Amino acid sequence: MIVILQPDTTRESDAYRQTLAFLTALPGIQVRIHEEHGAQQVLTEIYLVGDTSPLSQEEISSLPGVERVVRVSQEYRILGRHKDDNRPTAFTYNGVHFGQDNLNIFAGLCAVDNPEHVEMMMKALQEHGQTCTRMGAYKPRTNPYSFQGHGKNCLPYVFELAGKYDIKVIAMEITHEDHVDEIRDALRQTGNPTGIMLQIGTRNTQNFELLKAVGRQREFPVLLKRGFGITLEESLNAAEYLASEGNTKVIFGLRGMKTNMGDPHRNFVDFAHVPVIKRLTRMPVCIDPSHSVGTRQQAPDGLLDIMHVTAQGVIAGANMILVDFHPVPGKALVDGPQALTLDELAYFIQDVKIARHAYDERCLLAEKQHG
């Protein structure tokens, strides 16, 4: 059960104290408090964990300061969609809106290699009106002898260049909770010129201690990629780990499934699950066409497979695209064969706009059909 307080009900108010005293006295019930600090108001949600079936929804709704009560009947207690649950499906971070109602492109380097290429990438993004990117500093690799990323050594110049070119949010994978501190320190040392979206990669989807640690910090939003060899339900529960620790600014990423049925692509493309995730949860949904396809193969119609797959995800309602670009793919230290070039950036953005327009038109058609 989720108890949602009236906006700006402070911890110092009598209403807050009376309601919390009542809830904490309920037998067999654990109370967890989550506060969402917006630009103009604070929203407080109180999660009641345990057997809440005997509790009276009407009685709790009548407590001081309570706006409404949501009875949770599904597994994803915090991030899930529940009956009569009209909580928002969006959040704003560093001036960028993330929700189930919009679309952001995160084009950039899978792995940071040198300042020159980082600057070329960010300059191109600014020239094409983009404010988000991806930059890999920490790279978990299957082969222990492969390039593992420059780590914290590249963070200062990446963040400084982001500030120079007005990049608002960088998606950056981490593999250990210490990386959060390294990112936070580097941001502070460079004057906080940009924002970071922490990325939990597919190999760490069930690294529960990492999920807990990242969930406990509420400074950075999190992009959680689906595990490549587990069920969708298991991956959605991984996202719930983040939220259960307090961080509900979570985006769910689809990046393809590891199976030979996906051949000749790198992974079996799972973008048909975009509307499923939006139906089951309140999370925005990201697609990763680069790691799904893994090549620059081109269809007879002249379109790259990556472009086709991106359009499929966007037309299905995706809210974020994580895509590999590189100024010189032949010199990329990670995944160069699948990277798009800077000359293709404008083309990619325009193709995404066409697909998004098709999605909007389909939504209007559905609205007319139903009413």
Secondary structure by P-SEA (a helix, b strand, c coil): cbbbcccccccccaaaaaaaaaaaacccbbbbbbbbbcccbbbbbbbbccccccccaaaaaacccccbbbbbccccccccccccccccccccccccccccccccccccccccccaaaaaaaaaaaaaacccbbbbbcccccccccccccccccaaaaaaaaaaaacccccccccccaaaaaaaaaaaaaaccccccccccccccccaaaaaaaaaacccbbbbbcccccccaaaaaaaaaaaaaacccbbbbbbccccccccccccccccccaaaaaaaaccbbbbbbccccccccccccccccaaaaaaaaaaaacccccbbbbbcccccccccccccccccaaaaaaaaaaaaaaaaaaaaaaaaaaac
